[in-house]
Amino acid sequence: MKNYDLITPEGTNDLLFKECVMRRNVEKEISEQFFSRGYSEIITPGLEFFDVFNLNSRHFPQEDLYKLVDRKGRLVVLRPESTMPIARVVATRLKEAALPLRLCYNQYAFNVSPQMRGRSDQIAQAGIELIGSSEKIADLEVIEAAAAVLEKCSPGNFSLEIGDIGFFKALMNKLDVDDEQQETIRNFIETKNYPALNDILDSIGNNSVTKALKMLPRLFGGEEVFEKAAKLFSDKETDAVLAGLKELFKDIQKLGCKGKITVDLGMVNKTDYYTGVILKGYIEGYGEPVLSGGRYDKLISEFGYDVPATGFAVNVDAVTKVRLKSEKIPVRPVDFIVFAEKGYEMKAVLVAKNMRESGKTVEMAAFSDLGKVKKYAEEVKKSKIILVNENVSELQ
């Protein structure tokens, strides 16, 4: 029988010293961006009832959730993300609150990750939710905040991709396919699996819709994407989606992030979740998105309160890893180490207490040998020593 008392569960890890300092720095920087835009923090339970994530659209497959049973035999899960719990709070405790609501969070999410992919099952996330507005200004606010967070978090270059799930949905509504086929097509587009995508679409038919879907993974870049997409397929619904996204894209260029914001019509993740503009953010040194989000106008209605919403989440752990590679984190400084000669221990404790009250950082010497204390102070802490006996003096 194996013993697991010396390791952490798969998908988790310990954070030590400099990692903790960097994590807190990243969290603080991101939170400051949110607070400066009028967002208020919310914290939801780490445990939620399974029903919160088992709505009609089933946004989270059962196999991706960590499941438990409470003392009454009810199925509960570790929170896999924060948007749906916040939707629950908005539809219950905040239903009478004035709109719009600007909410932010900084908490863990837990997911069962595929094996052998090096992903974490426990992820620190920070994000915002703007509840109660379907206006263009709300999309602009969230995208501007996303760009500001990426710029603040990235030690080098960053990129922000925007799309609109409405274009994919409009095309799929014109095909006679079942839910399973639609999910297969969506997955092949998202993973840019061109051969498999071509095969399944060829089996459905050869028309303007299937031709446009075949090209969807290639529709990314700058403003030229809109002209390419319009040539592939055009009707009232898709034209409206493209026109709205193009106008949004041109406005965002005025943020001064030219070349860092691109269009990607092949972003088709969580089609049962997002309803409009979607976004993903990347920073130099990390191969996967560190930021993702978008508009989800129907989600909160599944909890009984029909209000539009948009937002995004940042993978704080991913940002921390990248920043640790490029930034030096100093050892937490201590101004003084207080050493007590035998019989003066309590006096030393009071001396240290008074020094801390005056704003100093102070350690108590954990050795009875002054020589060891001097070596520790010089080599480890780079601190000065306060000697306490009948007098109190600073050693030179």
C-alpha positions in Angstrom: 0.0 0.0 0.0 1.3 3.4 -1.0 1.7 6.2 1.5 0.9 9.8 0.4 1.9 11.7 3.5 4.9 13.3 1.9 3.4 14.6 -1.4 0.6 16.8 -2.6 -2.3 15.5 -4.7 -1.9 15.6 -8.5 -2.5 19.0 -9.9 -1.5 20.8 -6.7 1.8 22.2 -5.3 3.2 24.0 -2.3 4.3 27.7 -2.7 7.4 28.8 -0.8 8.8 32.2 0.3 9.5 34.1 -3.0 6.6 32.3 -4.7 4.3 33.6 -2.0 5.7 37.1 -2.2 5.2 37.2 -5.9 1.7 35.7 -5.8 0.7 38.4 -3.3 2.3 41.1 -5.5 0.4 39.9 -8.5 -2.9 39.7 -6.6 -2.4 43.2 -5.2 -1.6 44.7 -8.7 -4.7 43.1 -10.3 -7.0 44.0 -7.4 -5.8 47.7 -7.6 -6.8 47.7 -11.3 -10.3 46.5 -10.3 -10.8 48.8 -7.4 -9.7 51.8 -9.4 -12.6 51.1 -11.8 -15.2 51.0 -9.0 -15.5 47.2 -8.5 -16.3 45.7 -5.1 -14.9 42.5 -3.9 -17.1 39.4 -3.3 -16.1 36.0 -1.8 -18.1 32.9 -2.5 -17.8 29.5 -0.7 -15.2 27.0 -1.8 -18.0 24.4 -1.6 -21.1 24.8 -3.7 -24.1 22.5 -4.3 -23.6 20.5 -7.5 -26.9 22.0 -8.8 -25.2 25.4 -9.2 -23.2 23.9 -12.0 -25.8 21.5 -13.4 -28.1 23.9 -15.0 -30.0 23.3 -18.3 -27.0 24.2 -20.4 -24.6 22.1 -18.3 -21.6 24.4 -18.6 -19.4 22.0 -16.6 -19.2 18.3 -17.3 -19.6 16.1 -14.2 -16.3 14.5 -14.8 -14.5 17.8 -14.5 -15.7 18.5 -11.0 -14.4 17.5 -7.6 -17.5 16.0 -5.9 -18.3 15.4 -2.2 -21.3 14.5 -0.1 -22.4 16.7 2.8 -23.8 15.3 6.1 -27.3 15.2 4.6 -26.2 13.2 1.7 -26.4 16.1 -0.8 -23.9 16.3 -3.6 -21.5 19.3 -3.3 -18.5 20.3 -5.4 -15.4 22.3 -5.0 -15.9 25.6 -6.9 -14.7 25.1 -10.5 -14.9 28.8 -11.3 -16.3 32.0 -9.8 -18.8 33.3 -12.4 -21.6 30.9 -11.8 -21.5 31.2 -7.9 -21.5 35.0 -8.4 -24.5 34.6 -10.7 -26.2 32.7 -7.9 -25.5 35.5 -5.4 -26.7 38.2 -7.9 -30.0 36.3 -8.4 -30.6 35.9 -4.7 -29.0 38.2 -2.2 -28.3 41.0 -4.8 -31.6 40.8 -6.8 -32.9 44.1 -5.4 -29.5 45.9 -5.7 -29.2 48.8 -8.1 -27.7 48.0 -11.5 -25.2 47.9 -12.8 -23.2 45.8 -10.3 -19.5 45.8 -10.5 -18.1 42.8 -8.7 -14.6 41.4 -8.4 -13.0 38.4 -6.8 -9.7 36.8 -5.9 -10.1 33.1 -5.0 -9.3 29.5 -5.9 -11.0 27.4 -8.6 -10.8 23.6 -8.6 -11.0 21.4 -11.8 -10.1 17.8 -12.6 -7.5 18.4 -15.3 -6.5 15.8 -17.9 -3.6 13.7 -17.0 -0.1 14.3 -18.4 -0.8 17.9 -19.4 1.0 19.7 -16.6 -2.1 21.7 -15.6 -3.1 22.5 -12.1 -6.3 21.3 -10.5 -6.2 24.2 -8.1 -5.9 27.7 -9.7 -5.8 31.1 -8.1 -8.1 33.3 -10.1 -8.9 37.0 -10.0 -11.6 38.6 -12.1 -14.5 41.0 -12.6 -18.2 40.7 -13.4 -20.1 43.7 -14.8 -23.8 42.9 -14.2 -26.8 44.6 -15.6 -25.7 46.3 -18.9 -25.9 45.0 -22.5 -24.6 48.3 -23.9 -21.4 48.6 -26.0 -19.8 50.7 -23.2 -19.9 47.7 -20.9 -18.0 45.6 -23.4 -15.5 48.5 -23.9 -15.0 48.8 -20.1 -14.3 45.1 -19.6 -11.9 44.9 -22.6 -10.0 48.1 -21.5 -9.7 46.6 -18.0 -8.4 43.3 -19.5 -5.8 45.1 -21.5 -4.7 47.1 -18.5 -4.4 44.0 -16.4 -2.3 42.2 -19.0 0.0 45.2 -19.4 0.4 45.4 -15.6 1.0 41.7 -15.2 3.3 41.0 -18.2 7.1 41.4 -17.8 7.3 41.6 -21.6 4.8 41.7 -24.5 1.1 40.7 -24.2 -1.7 40.1 -26.6 -5.4 40.3 -26.3 -7.7 38.4 -28.7 -11.4 39.3 -29.2 -14.1 37.6 -31.0 -17.9 37.1 -31.0 -19.4 33.7 -30.4 -22.5 35.0 -32.3 -20.8 34.4 -35.7 -20.3 30.7 -35.0 -23.7 30.3 -33.5 -25.4 32.0 -36.5 -23.6 29.6 -38.9 -24.4 26.5 -36.8 -28.1 27.4 -36.6 -28.2 27.1 -40.4 -27.0 23.5 -40.3 -29.2 20.5 -39.7 -27.0 18.8 -37.0 -27.7 17.5 -33.5 -26.0 18.7 -30.3 -23.3 16.0 -30.4 -22.3 17.0 -34.0 -22.3 20.6 -33.1 -20.0 20.0 -30.1 -17.7 17.9 -32.3 -17.5 20.7 -34.9 -16.9 23.3 -32.2 -14.1 21.3 -30.7 -12.4 20.8 -34.0 -12.6 24.6 -34.7 -11.3 25.5 -31.2 -8.3 23.1 -31.5 -7.7 24.0 -35.1 -7.9 20.4 -36.2 -8.4 21.1 -39.9 -8.4 17.5 -41.3 -11.0 16.3 -38.8 -13.1 19.5 -39.3 -13.1 19.1 -43.1 -14.1 15.5 -42.8 -17.2 16.1 -40.6 -18.3 19.1 -42.6 -17.9 17.2 -45.9 -20.2 14.5 -44.5 -22.8 17.2 -43.7 -22.8 18.9 -47.1 -21.0 21.3 -49.4 -22.5 24.8 -49.2 -21.6 28.3 -48.1 -22.2 27.5 -44.4 -19.9 24.5 -44.3 -17.3 26.4 -46.4 -17.4 29.3 -43.9 -17.1 26.9 -40.9 -14.0 25.2 -42.5 -12.3 28.6 -42.7 -13.3 29.8 -39.2 -10.1 28.6 -37.5 -8.1 30.7 -40.0 -10.0 33.9 -39.4 -7.7 35.7 -37.1 -5.5 38.8 -37.4 -6.2 42.5 -37.9 -9.0 44.4 -39.5 -8.7 42.4 -42.7 -10.5 39.5 -40.9 -13.8 41.2 -41.2 -13.6 41.5 -45.0 -12.5 37.8 -45.3 -15.4 36.7 -43.1 -18.0 38.7 -45.0 -16.8 37.1 -48.3 -17.3 33.6 -46.9 -20.9 34.1 -45.7 -23.2 37.1 -45.5 -26.7 37.5 -44.2 -28.5 39.9 -41.9 -27.5 38.1 -38.7 -23.8 37.5 -39.4 -23.4 40.9 -41.0 -24.7 42.5 -37.7 -22.3 40.5 -35.6 -19.3 41.4 -37.8 -20.3 45.1 -37.9 -20.5 45.3 -34.1 -17.2 43.5 -33.6 -15.5 45.6 -36.2 -16.7 48.8 -34.6 -15.5 47.5 -31.2 -12.1 46.5 -32.6 -11.5 49.9 -34.2 -12.4 51.7 -30.9 -10.1 49.5 -28.9 -7.2 50.5 -31.1 -7.4 53.9 -29.5 -6.2 52.4 -26.2 -2.7 52.7 -27.5 -2.3 48.9 -27.7 -1.9 48.8 -31.5 -0.6 45.4 -32.7 -1.4 43.8 -29.3 -5.1 43.4 -29.9 -6.2 41.0 -32.6 -9.5 39.5 -33.9 -10.1 35.7 -33.8 -13.4 34.4 -35.0 -12.2 30.9 -34.3 -12.6 31.4 -30.5 -15.6 29.2 -29.9 -15.1 27.9 -26.3 -18.2 27.5 -24.0 -20.8 28.1 -26.7 -23.6 27.3 -24.2 -22.2 29.9 -21.8 -21.1 33.0 -23.8 -23.5 34.9 -25.9 -21.5 37.7 -27.6 -18.1 39.2 -27.4 -15.4 36.9 -26.0 -11.7 37.5 -25.2 -8.5 35.7 -24.4 -5.3 37.3 -23.2 -1.7 36.0 -23.4 1.6 37.2 -21.9 5.1 36.5 -23.1 6.6 33.4 -21.5 3.3 31.4 -21.1 1.9 29.3 -23.9 -1.8 29.3 -22.9 -4.3 32.1 -22.2 -3.8 33.7 -18.8 -7.0 35.7 -19.2 -10.4 34.7 -20.6 -13.9 35.9 -20.5 -16.7 37.5 -22.4 -20.4 38.3 -22.5 -22.9 35.9 -20.9 -26.3 37.5 -21.1 -28.4 34.3 -20.4 -26.5 32.7 -17.6 -28.0 34.6 -14.6 -31.5 34.0 -16.0 -30.9 30.3 -15.3 -30.9 31.2 -11.6 -34.2 33.1 -12.1 -33.0 36.7 -12.6 -32.8 37.8 -16.3 -30.0 40.4 -16.5 -27.1 40.7 -18.9 -23.5 40.4 -17.8 -19.9 40.4 -19.0 -16.5 39.8 -17.4 -13.2 38.0 -17.3 -10.9 35.9 -15.1 -7.1 36.0 -14.8 -5.0 32.9 -14.0 -2.9 34.4 -11.1 -0.7 31.3 -10.8 0.3 31.5 -14.4 1.2 35.2 -14.1 3.2 34.5 -11.0 5.2 31.7 -12.7 6.1 34.0 -15.6 7.0 36.9 -13.3 9.3 34.7 -11.1 11.4 34.0 -14.2 12.2 37.6 -14.8 12.0 39.4 -11.5 14.1 39.1 -8.4 12.3 38.8 -5.1 14.3 39.9 -2.1 14.3 37.9 1.1 11.8 39.5 3.4 13.9 42.0 5.3 14.2 42.1 9.1 15.6 45.3 10.6 16.8 43.8 13.9 17.4 40.5 15.7 17.1 40.7 19.4 19.4 38.5 21.5 18.8 37.9 25.2 21.5 36.9 27.6 20.3 34.2 30.1 17.9 35.7 32.6 16.9 38.6 30.4 14.5 36.7 28.0 11.3 38.5 29.0 13.0 41.9 28.9 14.1 41.0 25.3 10.5 40.2 24.4 9.4 43.6 25.7 12.2 45.4 23.8 11.2 43.6 20.6 7.5 44.5 21.2 8.3 48.2 21.6 10.5 48.2 18.5 7.7 46.7 16.4 5.2 49.3 17.7 7.6 51.9 16.4 7.5 50.4 12.9 10.5 48.1 13.0 10.6 44.5 11.9 12.1 42.4 14.6 13.0 38.8 15.1 13.8 37.1 18.4 17.2 35.2 18.3 16.5 31.5 18.4 20.1 30.6 19.5 21.7 30.8 23.0 25.1 31.2 21.4 25.8 34.8 20.3 28.3 33.6 17.7 25.6 31.6 15.9 23.3 34.6 16.1 25.9 36.8 14.5 26.4 34.3 11.7 22.7 34.0 11.0 22.2 37.8 11.1 25.0 38.4 8.6 24.5 35.5 6.2 20.8 35.0 6.2 19.0 38.1 7.3 21.5 40.9 6.7 20.2 42.4 10.0 21.5 44.3 13.0 21.6 42.7 16.4 20.2 44.1 19.6 21.9 42.7 22.7 19.7 42.6 25.9 21.2 42.1 29.3 21.2 44.7 32.2 21.4 47.2 29.2 20.0 47.3 25.7 22.6 47.9 23.0 23.1 47.6 19.3 26.1 45.4 18.3 28.4 46.9 15.7 
